[in-house]
Amino acid sequence: MYVILVYDMDKRRVVKMLKLCRQYVNWIQNSVFEGEITEVKLKELLASAKLIMDEETDSLIIFKSRQESWLEKVVIGKEKNELDNLI
Amino acid sequence: MYVILVYDMDKRRVVKMLKLCRQYVNWIQNSVFEGEITEVKLKELLASAKLIMDEETDSLIIFKSRQESWLEKVVIGKEKNELDNLI
C-alpha cells in the first residue's frame, strides 16, 4: 500500500514525530511524508504516533492508496527530500 | 480529479496561499487541502500559486488521483476542517 502522511503537531512533539515517521516513510516536505508501507508496519507506526500525540490538539492524516501509480505527484518550487531519497 | 495539496511556505506568504487554496479545495489541516477539482481549475490555482510563491524556498506538492474512492483517509486526533465543511 502507498501512503501520504501529514501531521500538525505542537512544536514540543514535532521532532519526535518526525523521527518516528522517517523510520517508515519518506520525508518530502515540512510535515509531509509518502511511501510504500505494509498494513502491519502502518499499524505499528500509528500505535507509536498515538503515544507521541496529544489527540485533543494534534492531528495526523493518512491517505492510503492501493497503488502508487494511482497517484500522480506534481511538485512546484523546492524539493526537500533530496537527501532522504539517497539514504 | 481528486487532489491532495500541501505547501510549505515562508510565513510572510502563507496567509495569501491559504486564502488562494481555500477558493479551490477544502482545508483539512494546517497546510493541507483536499478536494475535487477540474484540470482547468487546477491550472488556474497553480498559476496563481506561482505568483505568490518564492520557488527557490517555498514548496507546493499536489497529489492527483483520478477518483476520490481510490484514496482512503484516516484521521487521528483533531479534525480541523469542521467549519470548512459547513461553508
Backbone of each chain as nested JSON, in Angstrom:
{
  "chains": [
    {"id": "A", "residues": [
      {"number": 1, "name": "MET", "atoms": {"N": [0.843, -1.196, 0.0], "CA": [0.0, 0.0, 0.0], "C": [0.876, 1.243, 0.0]}},
      {"number": 2, "name": "TYR", "atoms": {"N": [0.405, 2.288, -0.661], "CA": [1.152, 3.535, -0.731], "C": [0.428, 4.578, 0.131]}},
      {"number": 3, "name": "VAL", "atoms": {"N": [1.177, 5.32, 0.932], "CA": [0.52, 6.301, 1.798], "C": [1.133, 7.695, 1.671]}},
      {"number": 4, "name": "ILE", "atoms": {"N": [0.282, 8.665, 1.907], "CA": [0.719, 10.046, 2.132], "C": [0.354, 10.344, 3.575]}},
      {"number": 5, "name": "LEU", "atoms": {"N": [1.303, 10.849, 4.323], "CA": [1.07, 11.093, 5.745], "C": [1.37, 12.568, 6.042]}},
      {"number": 6, "name": "VAL", "atoms": {"N": [0.442, 13.222, 6.684], "CA": [0.655, 14.623, 7.062], "C": [0.285, 14.816, 8.528]}},
      {"number": 7, "name": "TYR", "atoms": {"N": [1.083, 15.606, 9.237], "CA": [0.717, 15.863, 10.628], "C": [0.802, 17.341, 10.952]}},
      {"number": 8, "name": "ASP", "atoms": {"N": [0.098, 17.709, 11.97], "CA": [0.147, 19.06, 12.52], "C": [0.251, 18.897, 14.032]}},
      {"number": 9, "name": "MET", "atoms": {"N": [1.447, 19.132, 14.54], "CA": [1.735, 18.832, 15.948], "C": [2.207, 20.075, 16.677]}},
      {"number": 10, "name": "ASP", "atoms": {"N": [2.056, 20.043, 17.969], "CA": [2.671, 21.065, 18.799], "C": [4.193, 20.962, 18.661]}},
      {"number": 11, "name": "LYS", "atoms": {"N": [4.847, 22.13, 18.667], "CA": [6.308, 22.181, 18.489], "C": [7.056, 21.254, 19.433]}},
      {"number": 12, "name": "ARG", "atoms": {"N": [6.533, 21.083, 20.636], "CA": [7.227, 20.269, 21.626], "C": [7.306, 18.795, 21.217]}},
      {"number": 13, "name": "ARG", "atoms": {"N": [6.364, 18.388, 20.338], "CA": [6.311, 16.968, 19.979], "C": [6.756, 16.697, 18.541]}},
      {"number": 14, "name": "VAL", "atoms": {"N": [7.019, 17.756, 17.793], "CA": [7.212, 17.603, 16.348], "C": [8.502, 16.847, 15.979]}},
      {"number": 15, "name": "VAL", "atoms": {"N": [9.552, 17.029, 16.76], "CA": [10.816, 16.346, 16.435], "C": [10.677, 14.834, 16.638]}},
      {"number": 16, "name": "LYS", "atoms": {"N": [10.027, 14.462, 17.72], "CA": [9.777, 13.036, 17.983], "C": [8.978, 12.408, 16.841]}},
      {"number": 17, "name": "MET", "atoms": {"N": [7.967, 13.131, 16.409], "CA": [7.085, 12.624, 15.355], "C": [7.836, 12.504, 14.035]}},
      {"number": 18, "name": "LEU", "atoms": {"N": [8.637, 13.506, 13.726], "CA": [9.452, 13.482, 12.517], "C": [10.357, 12.252, 12.507]}},
      {"number": 19, "name": "LYS", "atoms": {"N": [11.037, 12.03, 13.619], "CA": [11.952, 10.886, 13.719], "C": [11.205, 9.564, 13.546]}},
      {"number": 20, "name": "LEU", "atoms": {"N": [10.045, 9.479, 14.165], "CA": [9.24, 8.251, 14.038], "C": [8.839, 8.008, 12.588]}},
      {"number": 21, "name": "CYS", "atoms": {"N": [8.266, 9.018, 11.966], "CA": [7.74, 8.846, 10.606], "C": [8.85, 8.507, 9.613]}},
      {"number": 22, "name": "ARG", "atoms": {"N": [10.017, 9.116, 9.803], "CA": [11.142, 8.85, 8.891], "C": [11.625, 7.411, 8.952]}},
      {"number": 23, "name": "GLN", "atoms": {"N": [11.286, 6.719, 10.022], "CA": [11.649, 5.296, 10.098], "C": [10.791, 4.444, 9.164]}},
      {"number": 24, "name": "TYR", "atoms": {"N": [9.668, 4.991, 8.738], "CA": [8.724, 4.186, 7.96], "C": [8.494, 4.685, 6.534]}},
      {"number": 25, "name": "VAL", "atoms": {"N": [8.479, 6.004, 6.377], "CA": [8.165, 6.592, 5.066], "C": [9.112, 7.747, 4.741]}},
      {"number": 26, "name": "ASN", "atoms": {"N": [9.062, 8.213, 3.511], "CA": [9.996, 9.244, 3.057], "C": [9.49, 10.656, 3.344]}},
      {"number": 27, "name": "TRP", "atoms": {"N": [10.339, 11.436, 3.885], "CA": [10.008, 12.835, 4.201], "C": [10.07, 13.639, 2.912]}},
      {"number": 28, "name": "ILE", "atoms": {"N": [8.976, 14.284, 2.525], "CA": [9.019, 15.036, 1.27], "C": [8.795, 16.533, 1.447]}},
      {"number": 29, "name": "GLN", "atoms": {"N": [8.28, 16.928, 2.596], "CA": [8.057, 18.364, 2.834], "C": [7.803, 18.528, 4.319]}},
      {"number": 30, "name": "ASN", "atoms": {"N": [8.158, 19.68, 4.836], "CA": [7.917, 20.02, 6.239], "C": [7.282, 18.894, 7.083]}},
      {"number": 31, "name": "SER", "atoms": {"N": [5.993, 18.731, 7.033], "CA": [5.33, 17.707, 7.851], "C": [4.597, 16.699, 6.96]}},
      {"number": 32, "name": "VAL", "atoms": {"N": [5.173, 16.424, 5.8], "CA": [4.532, 15.543, 4.815], "C": [5.482, 14.401, 4.429]}},
      {"number": 33, "name": "PHE", "atoms": {"N": [4.946, 13.209, 4.375], "CA": [5.712, 12.003, 4.065], "C": [4.939, 11.187, 3.044]}},
      {"number": 34, "name": "GLU", "atoms": {"N": [5.663, 10.352, 2.313], "CA": [4.984, 9.415, 1.421], "C": [5.81, 8.156, 1.331]}},
      {"number": 35, "name": "GLY", "atoms": {"N": [5.158, 7.075, 0.978], "CA": [5.93, 5.855, 0.769], "C": [5.098, 4.606, 0.773]}},
      {"number": 36, "name": "GLU", "atoms": {"N": [5.754, 3.541, 0.342], "CA": [5.17, 2.21, 0.339], "C": [5.293, 1.657, 1.763]}},
      {"number": 37, "name": "ILE", "atoms": {"N": [4.221, 1.104, 2.255], "CA": [4.252, 0.559, 3.62], "C": [3.257, -0.6, 3.712]}},
      {"number": 38, "name": "THR", "atoms": {"N": [3.564, -1.574, 4.511], "CA": [2.616, -2.692, 4.689], "C": [1.572, -2.295, 5.727]}},
      {"number": 39, "name": "GLU", "atoms": {"N": [0.465, -2.986, 5.727], "CA": [-0.606, -2.736, 6.701], "C": [-0.073, -2.91, 8.128]}},
      {"number": 40, "name": "VAL", "atoms": {"N": [0.754, -3.924, 8.322], "CA": [1.318, -4.216, 9.649], "C": [2.232, -3.075, 10.111]}},
      {"number": 41, "name": "LYS", "atoms": {"N": [3.098, -2.639, 9.226], "CA": [4.021, -1.552, 9.569], "C": [3.267, -0.249, 9.816]}},
      {"number": 42, "name": "LEU", "atoms": {"N": [2.209, -0.03, 9.054], "CA": [1.406, 1.18, 9.258], "C": [0.744, 1.162, 10.633]}},
      {"number": 43, "name": "LYS", "atoms": {"N": [0.226, 0.013, 11.017], "CA": [-0.384, -0.121, 12.349], "C": [0.634, 0.181, 13.44]}},
      {"number": 44, "name": "GLU", "atoms": {"N": [1.831, -0.317, 13.244], "CA": [2.929, -0.102, 14.186], "C": [3.24, 1.404, 14.275]}},
      {"number": 45, "name": "LEU", "atoms": {"N": [3.328, 2.038, 13.109], "CA": [3.591, 3.485, 13.057], "C": [2.494, 4.276, 13.763]}},
      {"number": 46, "name": "LEU", "atoms": {"N": [1.243, 3.926, 13.493], "CA": [0.13, 4.665, 14.092], "C": [0.072, 4.467, 15.609]}},
      {"number": 47, "name": "ALA", "atoms": {"N": [0.378, 3.262, 16.054], "CA": [0.392, 2.992, 17.501], "C": [1.463, 3.848, 18.18]}},
      {"number": 48, "name": "SER", "atoms": {"N": [2.641, 3.919, 17.57], "CA": [3.72, 4.743, 18.129], "C": [3.376, 6.225, 18.058]}},
      {"number": 49, "name": "ALA", "atoms": {"N": [2.741, 6.631, 16.959], "CA": [2.361, 8.04, 16.793], "C": [1.382, 8.465, 17.891]}},
      {"number": 50, "name": "LYS", "atoms": {"N": [0.445, 7.584, 18.199], "CA": [-0.555, 7.912, 19.233], "C": [0.085, 8.139, 20.597]}},
      {"number": 51, "name": "LEU", "atoms": {"N": [1.201, 7.465, 20.833], "CA": [1.908, 7.646, 22.107], "C": [2.578, 9.019, 22.175]}},
      {"number": 52, "name": "ILE", "atoms": {"N": [2.951, 9.543, 21.008], "CA": [3.61, 10.856, 20.956], "C": [2.578, 11.989, 20.969]}},
      {"number": 53, "name": "MET", "atoms": {"N": [1.486, 11.794, 20.244], "CA": [0.489, 12.854, 20.021], "C": [-0.337, 13.205, 21.251]}},
      {"number": 54, "name": "ASP", "atoms": {"N": [-0.812, 14.437, 21.256], "CA": [-1.932, 14.797, 22.111], "C": [-3.138, 14.847, 21.174]}},
      {"number": 55, "name": "GLU", "atoms": {"N": [-3.994, 13.848, 21.272], "CA": [-5.075, 13.71, 20.285], "C": [-6.137, 14.815, 20.38]}},
      {"number": 56, "name": "GLU", "atoms": {"N": [-6.075, 15.586, 21.468], "CA": [-7.002, 16.715, 21.622], "C": [-6.601, 17.894, 20.73]}},
      {"number": 57, "name": "THR", "atoms": {"N": [-5.293, 18.027, 20.498], "CA": [-4.813, 19.212, 19.779], "C": [-4.031, 18.883, 18.509]}},
      {"number": 58, "name": "ASP", "atoms": {"N": [-3.352, 17.741, 18.493], "CA": [-2.544, 17.373, 17.329], "C": [-3.394, 16.615, 16.311]}},
      {"number": 59, "name": "SER", "atoms": {"N": [-2.892, 16.575, 15.098], "CA": [-3.633, 15.913, 14.031], "C": [-2.679, 15.132, 13.124]}},
      {"number": 60, "name": "LEU", "atoms": {"N": [-3.109, 13.94, 12.771], "CA": [-2.34, 13.091, 11.867], "C": [-3.317, 12.546, 10.829]}},
      {"number": 61, "name": "ILE", "atoms": {"N": [-3.007, 12.771, 9.557], "CA": [-3.894, 12.278, 8.497], "C": [-3.104, 11.388, 7.559]}},
      {"number": 62, "name": "ILE", "atoms": {"N": [-3.668, 10.235, 7.263], "CA": [-3.036, 9.306, 6.319], "C": [-3.995, 9.075, 5.16]}},
      {"number": 63, "name": "PHE", "atoms": {"N": [-3.477, 9.255, 3.951], "CA": [-4.218, 8.891, 2.748], "C": [-3.613, 7.596, 2.226]}},
      {"number": 64, "name": "LYS", "atoms": {"N": [-4.444, 6.581, 2.129], "CA": [-3.952, 5.293, 1.636], "C": [-4.385, 5.101, 0.195]}},
      {"number": 65, "name": "SER", "atoms": {"N": [-3.456, 4.601, -0.602], "CA": [-3.772, 4.26, -1.976], "C": [-3.253, 2.85, -2.209]}},
      {"number": 66, "name": "ARG", "atoms": {"N": [-4.054, 2.037, -2.9], "CA": [-3.598, 0.66, -3.061], "C": [-2.323, 0.592, -3.892]}},
      {"number": 67, "name": "GLN", "atoms": {"N": [-2.22, 1.515, -4.857], "CA": [-1.032, 1.513, -5.718], "C": [-0.476, 2.921, -5.868]}},
      {"number": 68, "name": "GLU", "atoms": {"N": [0.839, 3.016, -5.888], "CA": [1.487, 4.313, -6.084], "C": [1.072, 4.909, -7.429]}},
      {"number": 69, "name": "SER", "atoms": {"N": [0.878, 4.034, -8.418], "CA": [0.571, 4.508, -9.775], "C": [-0.792, 5.196, -9.86]}},
      {"number": 70, "name": "TRP", "atoms": {"N": [-1.605, 5.029, -8.825], "CA": [-2.902, 5.699, -8.823], "C": [-2.779, 7.161, -8.42]}},
      {"number": 71, "name": "LEU", "atoms": {"N": [-1.594, 7.54, -7.987], "CA": [-1.351, 8.922, -7.584], "C": [-0.304, 9.545, -8.496]}},
      {"number": 72, "name": "GLU", "atoms": {"N": [-0.613, 10.727, -8.968], "CA": [0.375, 11.459, -9.752], "C": [0.827, 12.645, -8.91]}},
      {"number": 73, "name": "LYS", "atoms": {"N": [2.137, 12.79, -8.783], "CA": [2.646, 13.859, -7.922], "C": [3.215, 15.0, -8.754]}},
      {"number": 74, "name": "VAL", "atoms": {"N": [2.831, 16.208, -8.402], "CA": [3.363, 17.403, -9.053], "C": [4.033, 18.252, -7.974]}},
      {"number": 75, "name": "VAL", "atoms": {"N": [5.29, 18.61, -8.19], "CA": [5.996, 19.437, -7.214], "C": [6.339, 20.779, -7.839]}},
      {"number": 76, "name": "ILE", "atoms": {"N": [5.974, 21.846, -7.161], "CA": [6.328, 23.195, -7.612], "C": [7.212, 23.82, -6.543]}},
      {"number": 77, "name": "GLY", "atoms": {"N": [8.299, 24.421, -6.964], "CA": [9.22, 25.031, -6.006], "C": [10.239, 24.038, -5.53]}},
      {"number": 78, "name": "LYS", "atoms": {"N": [10.645, 24.225, -4.304], "CA": [11.768, 23.479, -3.753], "C": [11.384, 22.046, -3.372]}},
      {"number": 79, "name": "GLU", "atoms": {"N": [12.198, 21.107, -3.793], "CA": [12.013, 19.72, -3.332], "C": [12.899, 19.516, -2.118]}},
      {"number": 80, "name": "LYS", "atoms": {"N": [12.304, 19.019, -1.051], "CA": [13.033, 18.96, 0.215], "C": [13.643, 17.599, 0.498]}},
      {"number": 81, "name": "ASN", "atoms": {"N": [13.314, 16.63, -0.301], "CA": [13.675, 15.275, 0.106], "C": [14.896, 14.713, -0.593]}},
      {"number": 82, "name": "GLU", "atoms": {"N": [15.684, 15.561, -1.211], "CA": [16.833, 15.043, -1.97], "C": [17.683, 14.103, -1.125]}},
      {"number": 83, "name": "LEU", "atoms": {"N": [18.008, 14.544, 0.07], "CA": [18.838, 13.727, 0.946], "C": [18.138, 12.432, 1.328]}},
      {"number": 84, "name": "ASP", "atoms": {"N": [16.896, 12.578, 1.682], "CA": [16.113, 11.444, 2.136], "C": [16.064, 10.334, 1.098]}},
      {"number": 85, "name": "ASN", "atoms": {"N": [15.997, 10.722, -0.159], "CA": [15.915, 9.737, -1.232], "C": [17.215, 8.97, -1.405]}},
      {"number": 86, "name": "LEU", "atoms": {"N": [18.313, 9.596, -1.02], "CA": [19.616, 8.972, -1.221], "C": [19.928, 7.926, -0.162]}},
      {"number": 87, "name": "ILE", "atoms": {"N": [19.309, 8.091, 0.987], "CA": [19.628, 7.204, 2.117], "C": [19.073, 5.796, 1.859]}}
    ]},
    {"id": "B", "residues": [
      {"number": 1, "name": "MET", "atoms": {"N": [-11.229, 15.128, -11.106], "CA": [-9.996, 14.665, -10.471], "C": [-10.002, 15.072, -9.0]}},
      {"number": 2, "name": "TYR", "atoms": {"N": [-9.416, 14.206, -8.168], "CA": [-9.347, 14.498, -6.738], "C": [-7.9, 14.821, -6.377]}},
      {"number": 3, "name": "VAL", "atoms": {"N": [-7.688, 15.879, -5.613], "CA": [-6.313, 16.239, -5.275], "C": [-6.103, 16.399, -3.769]}},
      {"number": 4, "name": "ILE", "atoms": {"N": [-4.859, 16.12, -3.382], "CA": [-4.371, 16.482, -2.056], "C": [-3.281, 17.514, -2.321]}},
      {"number": 5, "name": "LEU", "atoms": {"N": [-3.372, 18.628, -1.632], "CA": [-2.426, 19.717, -1.866], "C": [-1.756, 20.064, -0.542]}},
      {"number": 6, "name": "VAL", "atoms": {"N": [-0.434, 20.122, -0.548], "CA": [0.307, 20.502, 0.655], "C": [1.34, 21.56, 0.296]}},
      {"number": 7, "name": "TYR", "atoms": {"N": [1.484, 22.542, 1.176], "CA": [2.523, 23.525, 0.895], "C": [3.38, 23.791, 2.122]}},
      {"number": 8, "name": "ASP", "atoms": {"N": [4.549, 24.304, 1.868], "CA": [5.455, 24.741, 2.918], "C": [5.99, 26.093, 2.464]}},
      {"number": 9, "name": "MET", "atoms": {"N": [5.485, 27.135, 3.098], "CA": [5.756, 28.496, 2.631], "C": [6.398, 29.315, 3.743]}},
      {"number": 10, "name": "ASP", "atoms": {"N": [7.083, 30.338, 3.346], "CA": [7.551, 31.33, 4.297], "C": [6.331, 32.009, 4.933]}},
      {"number": 11, "name": "LYS", "atoms": {"N": [6.46, 32.301, 6.228], "CA": [5.347, 32.911, 6.977], "C": [4.752, 34.136, 6.296]}},
      {"number": 12, "name": "ARG", "atoms": {"N": [5.602, 34.9, 5.626], "CA": [5.136, 36.15, 5.002], "C": [4.153, 35.885, 3.868]}},
      {"number": 13, "name": "ARG", "atoms": {"N": [4.204, 34.669, 3.309], "CA": [3.348, 34.371, 2.153], "C": [2.23, 33.38, 2.466]}},
      {"number": 14, "name": "VAL", "atoms": {"N": [2.246, 32.855, 3.685], "CA": [1.371, 31.724, 3.982], "C": [-0.122, 32.099, 4.004]}},
      {"number": 15, "name": "VAL", "atoms": {"N": [-0.439, 33.3, 4.459], "CA": [-1.848, 33.698, 4.537], "C": [-2.443, 33.864, 3.133]}},
      {"number": 16, "name": "LYS", "atoms": {"N": [-1.661, 34.46, 2.252], "CA": [-2.088, 34.615, 0.854], "C": [-2.349, 33.252, 0.21]}},
      {"number": 17, "name": "MET", "atoms": {"N": [-1.447, 32.319, 0.48], "CA": [-1.555, 30.981, -0.102], "C": [-2.77, 30.24, 0.446]}},
      {"number": 18, "name": "LEU", "atoms": {"N": [-2.973, 30.371, 1.738], "CA": [-4.132, 29.752, 2.383], "C": [-5.427, 30.256, 1.758]}},
      {"number": 19, "name": "LYS", "atoms": {"N": [-5.512, 31.57, 1.614], "CA": [-6.727, 32.175, 1.03], "C": [-6.947, 31.691, -0.396]}},
      {"number": 20, "name": "LEU", "atoms": {"N": [-5.873, 31.614, -1.157], "CA": [-5.97, 31.145, -2.543], "C": [-6.479, 29.699, -2.595]}},
      {"number": 21, "name": "CYS", "atoms": {"N": [-5.831, 28.837, -1.834], "CA": [-6.176, 27.406, -1.905], "C": [-7.608, 27.147, -1.451]}},
      {"number": 22, "name": "ARG", "atoms": {"N": [-8.04, 27.895, -0.445], "CA": [-9.405, 27.699, 0.059], "C": [-10.476, 28.061, -0.966]}},
      {"number": 23, "name": "GLN", "atoms": {"N": [-10.087, 28.827, -1.966], "CA": [-11.052, 29.138, -3.032], "C": [-11.313, 27.927, -3.93]}},
      {"number": 24, "name": "TYR", "atoms": {"N": [-10.401, 26.946, -3.88], "CA": [-10.489, 25.819, -4.81], "C": [-10.72, 24.468, -4.14]}},
      {"number": 25, "name": "VAL", "atoms": {"N": [-10.102, 24.283, -2.978], "CA": [-10.179, 22.983, -2.308], "C": [-10.419, 23.149, -0.806]}},
      {"number": 26, "name": "ASN", "atoms": {"N": [-10.707, 22.05, -0.132], "CA": [-11.061, 22.112, 1.285], "C": [-9.836, 22.042, 2.184]}},
      {"number": 27, "name": "TRP", "atoms": {"N": [-9.788, 22.917, 3.115], "CA": [-8.696, 22.957, 4.088], "C": [-8.919, 21.862, 5.118]}},
      {"number": 28, "name": "ILE", "atoms": {"N": [-7.967, 20.936, 5.255], "CA": [-8.19, 19.856, 6.224], "C": [-7.183, 19.835, 7.365]}},
      {"number": 29, "name": "GLN", "atoms": {"N": [-6.082, 20.527, 7.195], "CA": [-5.08, 20.565, 8.257], "C": [-4.121, 21.702, 7.939]}},
      {"number": 30, "name": "ASN", "atoms": {"N": [-3.53, 22.287, 8.959], "CA": [-2.534, 23.346, 8.802], "C": [-2.271, 23.782, 7.344]}},
      {"number": 31, "name": "SER", "atoms": {"N": [-1.449, 23.078, 6.618], "CA": [-1.122, 23.468, 5.247], "C": [-1.517, 22.374, 4.259]}},
      {"number": 32, "name": "VAL", "atoms": {"N": [-2.615, 21.689, 4.579], "CA": [-3.064, 20.548, 3.769], "C": [-4.51, 20.754, 3.314]}},
      {"number": 33, "name": "PHE", "atoms": {"N": [-4.754, 20.468, 2.049], "CA": [-6.077, 20.656, 1.446], "C": [-6.413, 19.414, 0.632]}},
      {"number": 34, "name": "GLU", "atoms": {"N": [-7.711, 19.191, 0.428], "CA": [-8.11, 18.112, -0.468], "C": [-9.399, 18.505, -1.152]}},
      {"number": 35, "name": "GLY", "atoms": {"N": [-9.649, 17.907, -2.293], "CA": [-10.918, 18.171, -2.926], "C": [-10.97, 17.803, -4.386]}},
      {"number": 36, "name": "GLU", "atoms": {"N": [-12.175, 17.791, -4.884], "CA": [-12.442, 17.548, -6.284], "C": [-12.163, 18.845, -7.05]}},
      {"number": 37, "name": "ILE", "atoms": {"N": [-11.455, 18.741, -8.137], "CA": [-11.128, 19.933, -8.912], "C": [-10.964, 19.529, -10.378]}},
      {"number": 38, "name": "THR", "atoms": {"N": [-11.32, 20.416, -11.269], "CA": [-11.124, 20.116, -12.697], "C": [-9.688, 20.453, -13.087]}},
      {"number": 39, "name": "GLU", "atoms": {"N": [-9.25, 19.897, -14.198], "CA": [-7.899, 20.174, -14.715], "C": [-7.73, 21.682, -14.957]}},
      {"number": 40, "name": "VAL", "atoms": {"N": [-8.755, 22.305, -15.486], "CA": [-8.701, 23.748, -15.784], "C": [-8.569, 24.578, -14.508]}},
      {"number": 41, "name": "LYS", "atoms": {"N": [-9.364, 24.24, -13.514], "CA": [-9.319, 24.976, -12.243], "C": [-7.985, 24.746, -11.534]}},
      {"number": 42, "name": "LEU", "atoms": {"N": [-7.45, 23.542, -11.658], "CA": [-6.155, 23.255, -11.033], "C": [-5.05, 24.086, -11.686]}},
      {"number": 43, "name": "LYS", "atoms": {"N": [-5.104, 24.188, -13.002], "CA": [-4.119, 25.012, -13.713], "C": [-4.191, 26.463, -13.249]}},
      {"number": 44, "name": "GLU", "atoms": {"N": [-5.412, 26.944, -13.084], "CA": [-5.658, 28.309, -12.615], "C": [-5.065, 28.492, -11.213]}},
      {"number": 45, "name": "LEU", "atoms": {"N": [-5.339, 27.517, -10.345], "CA": [-4.816, 27.555, -8.975], "C": [-3.283, 27.572, -8.981]}},
      {"number": 46, "name": "LEU", "atoms": {"N": [-2.68, 26.701, -9.783], "CA": [-1.218, 26.616, -9.802], "C": [-0.577, 27.885, -10.363]}},
      {"number": 47, "name": "ALA", "atoms": {"N": [-1.216, 28.467, -11.366], "CA": [-0.698, 29.72, -11.928], "C": [-0.727, 30.82, -10.872]}},
      {"number": 48, "name": "SER", "atoms": {"N": [-1.816, 30.9, -10.126], "CA": [-1.925, 31.915, -9.063], "C": [-0.937, 31.617, -7.934]}},
      {"number": 49, "name": "ALA", "atoms": {"N": [-0.769, 30.336, -7.616], "CA": [0.151, 29.939, -6.542], "C": [1.576, 30.365, -6.882]}},
      {"number": 50, "name": "LYS", "atoms": {"N": [1.952, 30.18, -8.142], "CA": [3.31, 30.531, -8.569], "C": [3.593, 32.025, -8.419]}},
      {"number": 51, "name": "LEU", "atoms": {"N": [2.555, 32.835, -8.541], "CA": [2.716, 34.28, -8.364], "C": [2.973, 34.627, -6.898]}},
      {"number": 52, "name": "ILE", "atoms": {"N": [2.445, 33.802, -5.997], "CA": [2.612, 34.05, -4.558], "C": [3.945, 33.485, -4.056]}},
      {"number": 53, "name": "MET", "atoms": {"N": [4.301, 32.3, -4.558], "CA": [5.463, 31.558, -4.049], "C": [6.803, 32.178, -4.419]}},
      {"number": 54, "name": "ASP", "atoms": {"N": [7.788, 31.886, -3.591], "CA": [9.183, 32.023, -3.993], "C": [9.648, 30.595, -4.278]}},
      {"number": 55, "name": "GLU", "atoms": {"N": [9.798, 30.259, -5.541], "CA": [10.052, 28.863, -5.904], "C": [11.433, 28.363, -5.47]}},
      {"number": 56, "name": "GLU", "atoms": {"N": [12.284, 29.298, -5.044], "CA": [13.608, 28.899, -4.535], "C": [13.512, 28.306, -3.132]}},
      {"number": 57, "name": "THR", "atoms": {"N": [12.527, 28.784, -2.378], "CA": [12.466, 28.374, -0.963], "C": [11.147, 27.708, -0.583]}},
      {"number": 58, "name": "ASP", "atoms": {"N": [10.061, 28.079, -1.244], "CA": [8.749, 27.518, -0.909], "C": [8.491, 26.248, -1.71]}},
      {"number": 59, "name": "SER", "atoms": {"N": [7.564, 25.467, -1.221], "CA": [7.265, 24.195, -1.866], "C": [5.758, 23.945, -1.896]}},
      {"number": 60, "name": "LEU", "atoms": {"N": [5.303, 23.459, -3.024], "CA": [3.88, 23.11, -3.181], "C": [3.828, 21.742, -3.85]}},
      {"number": 61, "name": "ILE", "atoms": {"N": [3.157, 20.811, -3.215], "CA": [3.053, 19.465, -3.787], "C": [1.581, 19.111, -3.961]}},
      {"number": 62, "name": "ILE", "atoms": {"N": [1.272, 18.598, -5.138], "CA": [-0.095, 18.155, -5.415], "C": [-0.069, 16.676, -5.771]}},
      {"number": 63, "name": "PHE", "atoms": {"N": [-0.902, 15.914, -5.086], "CA": [-1.103, 14.514, -5.446], "C": [-2.444, 14.433, -6.149]}},
      {"number": 64, "name": "LYS", "atoms": {"N": [-2.433, 13.932, -7.378], "CA": [-3.677, 13.814, -8.131], "C": [-4.127, 12.367, -8.151]}},
      {"number": 65, "name": "SER", "atoms": {"N": [-5.413, 12.188, -7.961], "CA": [-5.993, 10.859, -8.066], "C": [-7.211, 10.974, -8.979]}},
      {"number": 66, "name": "ARG", "atoms": {"N": [-7.362, 10.003, -9.873], "CA": [-8.478, 10.151, -10.805], "C": [-9.822, 10.1, -10.078]}},
      {"number": 67, "name": "GLN", "atoms": {"N": [-9.857, 9.293, -9.016], "CA": [-11.108, 9.183, -8.262], "C": [-10.853, 9.301, -6.766]}},
      {"number": 68, "name": "GLU", "atoms": {"N": [-11.761, 9.958, -6.07], "CA": [-11.643, 10.079, -4.616], "C": [-11.659, 8.692, -3.965]}},
      {"number": 69, "name": "SER", "atoms": {"N": [-12.426, 7.773, -4.563], "CA": [-12.584, 6.431, -3.975], "C": [-11.285, 5.632, -3.994]}},
      {"number": 70, "name": "TRP", "atoms": {"N": [-10.305, 6.096, -4.754], "CA": [-9.009, 5.403, -4.784], "C": [-8.161, 5.76, -3.572]}},
      {"number": 71, "name": "LEU", "atoms": {"N": [-8.629, 6.725, -2.813], "CA": [-7.907, 7.152, -1.615], "C": [-8.753, 6.881, -0.384]}},
      {"number": 72, "name": "GLU", "atoms": {"N": [-8.136, 6.264, 0.596], "CA": [-8.835, 6.074, 1.86], "C": [-8.172, 6.984, 2.884]}},
      {"number": 73, "name": "LYS", "atoms": {"N": [-8.972, 7.779, 3.573], "CA": [-8.408, 8.744, 4.517], "C": [-8.607, 8.276, 5.951]}},
      {"number": 74, "name": "VAL", "atoms": {"N": [-7.542, 8.33, 6.732], "CA": [-7.609, 8.005, 8.153], "C": [-7.157, 9.242, 8.919]}},
      {"number": 75, "name": "VAL", "atoms": {"N": [-7.98, 9.695, 9.853], "CA": [-7.619, 10.866, 10.66], "C": [-7.459, 10.453, 12.113]}},
      {"number": 76, "name": "ILE", "atoms": {"N": [-6.333, 10.809, 12.701], "CA": [-6.098, 10.552, 14.119], "C": [-5.912, 11.899, 14.796]}},
      {"number": 77, "name": "GLY", "atoms": {"N": [-6.609, 12.066, 15.92], "CA": [-6.512, 13.333, 16.645], "C": [-7.551, 14.317, 16.142]}},
      {"number": 78, "name": "LYS", "atoms": {"N": [-7.173, 15.56, 16.188], "CA": [-8.117, 16.652, 15.946], "C": [-8.418, 16.832, 14.458]}},
      {"number": 79, "name": "GLU", "atoms": {"N": [-9.686, 16.922, 14.127], "CA": [-10.07, 17.266, 12.75], "C": [-10.274, 18.772, 12.693]}},
      {"number": 80, "name": "LYS", "atoms": {"N": [-9.607, 19.395, 11.735], "CA": [-9.588, 20.858, 11.71], "C": [-10.597, 21.47, 10.763]}},
      {"number": 81, "name": "ASN", "atoms": {"N": [-11.233, 20.638, 9.984], "CA": [-11.992, 21.202, 8.881], "C": [-13.494, 21.269, 9.125]}},
      {"number": 82, "name": "GLU", "atoms": {"N": [-13.898, 21.147, 10.391], "CA": [-15.344, 21.12, 10.65], "C": [-16.052, 22.329, 10.026]}},
      {"number": 83, "name": "LEU", "atoms": {"N": [-15.498, 23.501, 10.267], "CA": [-16.1, 24.724, 9.75], "C": [-16.096, 24.748, 8.227]}},
      {"number": 84, "name": "ASP", "atoms": {"N": [-14.944, 24.389, 7.7], "CA": [-14.747, 24.42, 6.253], "C": [-15.783, 23.57, 5.521]}},
      {"number": 85, "name": "ASN", "atoms": {"N": [-16.121, 22.446, 6.138], "CA": [-17.092, 21.556, 5.506], "C": [-18.496, 22.149, 5.487]}},
      {"number": 86, "name": "LEU", "atoms": {"N": [-18.756, 23.036, 6.422], "CA": [-20.101, 23.593, 6.536], "C": [-20.347, 24.717, 5.531]}},
      {"number": 87, "name": "ILE", "atoms": {"N": [-19.271, 25.344, 5.132], "CA": [-19.409, 26.512, 4.252], "C": [-19.866, 26.099, 2.855]}}
    ]}
  ]
}
